[in-house]
């Protein structure tokens, strides 16, 4: 006999939620879980909607047309439990992040310097040794990110902003701007289970949890680390970059090399270099 469906309409954070819910006996006995990736515009079949008894979604505005949350919710059976889940994002560790570039993990200052036609060495000298805190209000940028996320979380079944506000300077809560770490992912799963009146994640699941994206850590500028007194963002720290590790200055050199060559996929660029360390574009 088929179990009712729990549908998850979310970004990559939904993959982890699907896995955690499936590993929780009280949940998996009652529901089958299917996840559809929102930004890829994966369409949910009407047969799945018909079987849906739990619908978990990250909000998409009306500009997504028939893939918007408002449009999808019209297909969800009235007897289904509908829960908005947070779409976690945080710029505090990377206050200069921008998506206004073809580069993954874009950086405002590096983009500005590259557009000025400077050489790689000139760009890196300014980026690594210029005084970021004089040019940018780092504290205000972090606060702005927190408040923006608080607005986004309005109506969500579980919140994360209070945890981020309390702990982000003490422990690293995000691997990249849009990849929350284990603490937040487990917290959201527990919040969903609690809302459904089910048992929390088993201790065995918590202990065995492995993050899908631990092979890449977006490096944090040491000046940001020093400004916020982040114990995990020192100049000496080596970050996981796919098949290798590297300190921040090496990562910055890779970014600039990729940007100046206009290689169209920074993630692929890093992946290739991580398997060929002798080709790293070092200072």
C-alpha positions in Angstrom: 0.0 0.0 0.0 1.4 3.4 -1.0 2.1 5.8 1.8 0.8 9.4 1.5 3.4 11.8 0.0 5.3 14.6 1.7 6.4 16.9 -1.1 9.3 19.3 -0.6 9.6 22.2 -3.0 12.9 23.8 -2.2 16.5 24.5 -3.2 19.5 22.2 -2.3 18.6 22.6 1.4 15.6 20.5 0.7 17.8 17.5 -0.3 19.1 17.4 3.3 15.6 17.8 4.8 14.4 14.9 2.6 17.2 12.7 3.8 16.7 13.6 7.5 13.0 13.1 7.4 13.4 9.7 5.6 15.7 8.5 8.3 13.3 9.3 11.1 11.2 6.2 11.8 8.1 8.0 13.0 8.0 10.1 9.8 9.1 7.4 7.3 6.4 5.0 8.5 3.7 7.5 7.6 5.1 9.3 4.6 7.0 8.8 1.4 9.1 11.9 0.6 9.7 13.5 -2.8 11.7 16.6 -3.4 11.4 19.0 -6.4 14.1 21.6 -6.9 12.5 25.0 -7.1 15.2 27.0 -9.0 15.4 24.3 -11.7 11.6 24.7 -12.2 11.1 21.0 -11.8 7.4 20.4 -12.3 5.4 18.4 -9.7 3.1 15.8 -11.4 -0.6 16.1 -10.6 -0.6 12.5 -9.4 1.9 13.5 -6.7 -0.2 16.5 -5.7 -3.2 14.2 -5.4 -1.3 11.9 -2.9 0.2 14.9 -1.0 -0.6 15.1 2.7 2.4 17.3 3.7 3.6 20.1 1.5 6.9 21.8 2.6 8.0 24.8 0.5 10.5 27.6 0.4 8.6 30.7 -0.7 8.8 31.8 -4.3 7.3 35.1 -5.3 4.8 35.7 -8.1 7.6 36.5 -10.5 8.1 32.7 -10.8 4.7 32.6 -12.5 3.2 29.0 -12.5 6.2 27.9 -10.3 5.5 30.5 -7.6 4.4 29.3 -4.2 0.9 30.9 -4.6 0.4 29.0 -7.9 1.6 25.6 -6.5 -0.5 25.9 -3.4 -3.6 25.9 -5.5 -2.8 22.3 -6.5 -2.3 21.0 -2.9 -5.3 19.1 -1.5 -7.2 21.0 1.2 -6.6 18.1 3.7 -2.8 18.4 3.4 -0.6 20.1 6.0 1.2 23.0 4.4 4.4 24.3 6.0 6.6 27.1 4.8 10.3 26.3 5.6 13.2 28.8 5.7 15.4 29.4 2.8 18.7 30.0 4.7 21.2 32.5 3.5 23.7 34.7 5.4 26.3 37.2 4.2 27.9 38.0 7.6 31.0 35.9 6.8 31.1 37.1 3.2 29.8 40.7 3.4 31.0 41.6 -0.1 29.2 38.7 -1.7 27.4 39.5 -4.9 25.4 37.7 -7.6 25.9 40.5 -10.1 28.7 38.6 -11.9 29.1 35.4 -13.9 31.4 34.2 -11.1 30.1 31.8 -8.5 30.8 33.1 -4.9 31.1 36.6 -6.4 32.9 39.4 -4.5 32.1 43.1 -4.9 35.6 44.4 -4.4 37.3 41.8 -6.7 34.7 42.5 -9.4 35.4 46.3 -9.0 39.1 45.8 -9.2 38.9 43.4 -12.2 36.7 45.9 -14.1 39.4 48.6 -13.7 41.8 46.5 -15.9 44.4 46.0 -13.2 46.8 43.1 -13.3 46.4 40.0 -11.1 49.1 41.1 -8.7 47.7 44.6 -8.4 44.2 43.3 -7.7 45.5 40.9 -5.1 47.7 43.4 -3.4 44.7 45.8 -2.9 42.3 43.0 -2.0 44.5 41.2 0.5 46.2 44.2 2.1 43.9 47.1 1.7 41.8 48.1 4.8 38.3 46.5 4.2 36.8 48.1 7.3 37.7 51.6 6.1 36.0 51.0 2.8 32.9 49.0 3.9 30.7 49.0 7.0 31.1 45.3 7.7 29.0 45.4 10.8 26.1 47.1 9.0 26.3 44.6 6.1 26.1 41.7 8.5 23.1 43.2 10.3 21.4 44.0 7.1 21.7 40.4 6.1 20.2 39.2 9.4 17.3 41.5 9.1 16.6 40.6 5.5 16.5 36.9 6.5 14.2 37.7 9.4 11.7 39.1 7.0 12.1 36.1 4.7 11.3 33.8 7.5 8.0 35.4 8.4 5.4 32.6 8.6 7.9 29.8 8.4 7.3 26.7 10.6 10.7 27.1 12.2 13.1 30.1 12.5 16.8 30.2 12.2 17.7 33.9 12.5 17.8 34.0 16.3 20.3 31.1 16.3 22.4 32.8 13.7 22.4 36.1 15.6 23.4 34.3 18.8 26.1 32.0 17.5 27.5 33.1 14.2 30.6 34.8 15.7 31.3 31.8 18.0 31.0 28.9 15.5 30.8 28.8 11.7 27.1 28.2 10.9 27.4 28.4 7.0 29.7 26.7 4.6 28.8 29.2 1.9 26.4 32.0 1.7 23.5 29.6 0.8 24.7 26.4 2.4 23.9 26.3 6.1 25.9 24.0 8.3 24.8 21.0 10.3 23.4 22.8 13.3 20.9 24.8 11.2 19.9 21.9 9.0 19.2 19.6 12.0 17.3 22.4 13.6 14.9 22.9 10.7 14.3 19.1 10.4 13.4 19.0 14.1 11.1 22.0 13.6 9.2 20.3 10.8 8.8 17.1 12.9 7.6 19.1 15.9 5.0 20.9 13.8 3.7 17.5 12.6 3.5 16.2 16.1 6.2 13.6 15.5 9.3 12.6 17.4 12.5 14.6 16.9 15.5 13.3 14.9 16.9 10.1 16.5 20.3 10.6 18.2 21.8 8.0 15.8 20.8 10.2 12.8 22.3 13.3 14.4 25.6 11.5 15.2 25.9 10.0 11.7 24.9 13.2 9.8 27.3 14.1 7.0 26.7 17.3 5.1 26.3 16.9 1.4 28.4 20.0 0.7 31.3 19.6 3.1 33.8 19.2 0.2 33.6 23.0 -0.4 34.0 25.8 2.2 33.7 29.3 0.9 36.9 31.0 2.4 36.4 34.0 4.7 38.6 37.0 4.2 41.0 37.1 7.2 40.2 40.8 7.7 36.5 39.9 8.2 37.6 37.3 10.6 39.7 39.8 12.6 37.0 42.5 12.5 34.3 40.1 14.0 36.8 38.1 16.1 35.9 34.9 14.4 38.1 32.1 15.9 37.6 30.0 12.7 38.6 32.6 10.1 42.3 33.3 10.7 44.9 34.0 8.0 46.4 30.5 8.6 43.2 28.5 8.2 43.1 26.1 5.2 39.7 25.7 3.6 38.3 22.5 1.9 38.3 23.3 -1.8 37.1 20.0 -3.4 40.1 17.7 -3.6 42.5 20.0 -1.8 42.8 22.6 0.9 44.1 26.1 0.6 44.4 29.3 2.6 42.4 32.4 1.7 45.1 34.1 -0.3 45.4 31.1 -2.6 41.7 31.0 -3.1 41.7 34.7 -3.9 44.4 34.1 -6.5 42.3 31.4 -8.1 39.3 33.8 -8.2 41.2 36.5 -9.9 42.8 34.1 -12.4 39.4 32.7 -13.3 37.9 36.2 -13.5 40.6 37.6 -15.7 40.5 34.6 -18.0 36.7 34.9 -18.1 36.4 31.2 -17.5 32.6 30.7 -17.3 32.4 28.4 -14.3 34.5 29.1 -11.2 33.3 25.9 -9.4 34.6 23.8 -12.3 37.8 25.9 -12.4 38.4 25.2 -8.7 37.6 21.6 -9.1 40.1 21.1 -11.9 42.8 23.0 -10.0 42.2 21.1 -6.8 43.2 18.0 -8.6 46.3 19.7 -10.1 47.8 21.7 -7.3 51.0 22.4 -9.3 48.8 24.6 -11.7 47.4 26.8 -8.9 47.8 30.5 -9.9 49.7 31.5 -6.7 51.0 34.9 -5.8 
